[in-house]
Amino acid sequence: MKLKQQIRRLLALECVGYFRPAGCVWVLLLAGRGFSLAEIGLAEGFFHLVSMICEIPSGMLADLLGRKRTLAAGQIMSGLSAAAMLLSDSMAGVCLGMALSAMGYNLASGTREAITYDSLVAYGGEEGYLKLSSRQNVVYRLTAAAAMLCAGATAAVGYRLAYAADILFALAGTCAALSLWEPVVTKGQRERENAPLRGLWSRLRAYLGETLRFLREHPRTLGLMLFNALVGAFATLLGFYLQDALPGAGVHPALLGPLLVAVGLGGAAGSHAAAGLARLPYRTAAVFSCAAIACGYLMAASGMLPLMAAGGFLAVAGDDCLQTLTDARLNQGLPSDQRATLISVSSMCFSLMMVVLSPLTGALVS
């Protein structure tokens, strides 16, 4: 009964903790307040810079201080980010808001997967992780789609009410995170729960050494992270291209948002399909996922609106399918004491790929 309750609360966290009406249209809201595209681009770059710096430390905090506490801290950071965006009229305040948003994202990245997997391990049900992870990703995608569908209403009510709503949802997400129970499956985790701050600095140094040693001794795991990050980066870049290309293909501005929502729902379809493809060898399933992304690129390059939209949907589906399958495969070989940190390494690999490929792709396309 306790595991079922934990699963319900994890899914509830996906619903309320990541519904951000203002956060999904922050570019539109800043432009409406008079910020230039150059300033908005600077804010976006600052987000990724902070995210890269904080990704691994946030995972280490989750493993050293507890996953439930870290998820709650991530929701608090998101609420503080919305407050900074609401109260500030300067670039300094906007950059502060983006930094807090990045830290909120980092605190959830890796932590969500770790608490989910170890909750199943505690009850001997880790074989059900892929199915549960798929459900979480579907709920997350649907939540993001619902927030995006509110874009028109969000813009209409103004940025103050929009960010106030984000703060309320962040508070609800904090309560949802604190309602979770902390799974304890190793001796180290038991000691952490009894005295989470005792010898923190010495444990941090030892823990960093153990993480680096694991990566050196398991090059295939690191290779799997890099492969998944590379494929995900290409799928993400196609999504960026479509945001610019669809209006040129004849999409009315009023219909662009709903169309991008429809394209994004490919992620829910891909996460759902992962459970079926899991019956195949990983390499075979990965080939299917990569083929879907490649077909998506070819369809997007056709210049024909229906094919472009369908190609975007297919690429997002392939990306989320591969992400779900890779996440399950990685978790099977990760030590529980370092699970959140090592999943954060995988997330950092994606950021590194985007830092390299994003400007390169932009130069080639232009």
Number of C-alpha atoms within 10 A of each C-alpha: 5 10 14 9 12 20 17 12 18 21 20 18 27 23 22 21 28 23 24 26 26 28 23 18 19 19 16 17 22 18 13 13 11 10 16 12 12 9 16 19 12 14 21 15 15 18 20 18 15 17 25 22 14 21 27 25 18 26 28 27 19 28 27 25 18 21 29 23 18 25 30 25 19 29 30 21 24 32 27 20 28 28 18 21 27 19 13 14 14 11 15 12 17 24 23 20 26 25 24 24 26 25 26 26 21 27 32 25 26 30 29 22 22 26 27 22 25 23 24 20 18 14 12 10 13 18 13 14 23 23 18 19 24 25 17 26 23 23 20 22 24 20 19 22 21 16 20 23 18 18 21 13 12 23 18 11 10 14 21 16 16 24 26 18 19 25 24 16 22 27 19 18 27 25 16 23 25 17 16 22 16 18 23 20 16 14 9 13 20 13 13 18 15 9 12 14 12 11 9 15 10 9 13 16 10 11 18 16 11 13 19 12 11 17 15 12 11 12 11 11 19 18 13 16 23 20 16 21 23 19 21 24 23 20 25 17 15 20 23 13 15 20 14 10 17 22 14 12 14 11 14 11 10 9 10 15 19 16 16 20 19 16 23 22 20 25 26 22 21 27 30 23 19 25 19 11 19 19 10 10 9 15 9 13 20 23 13 16 26 20 15 22 26 19 17 25 20 13 21 26 14 12 14 13 18 13 16 23 21 18 28 30 26 28 34 30 29 33 27 27 32 27 25 24 25 19 21 22 17 17 21 13 11 17 13 22 22 20 26 31 29 29 25 25 24 25 22 23 22 21 20 17 17 21 16 11 16 16 11 11 15 12 9 7 8 5
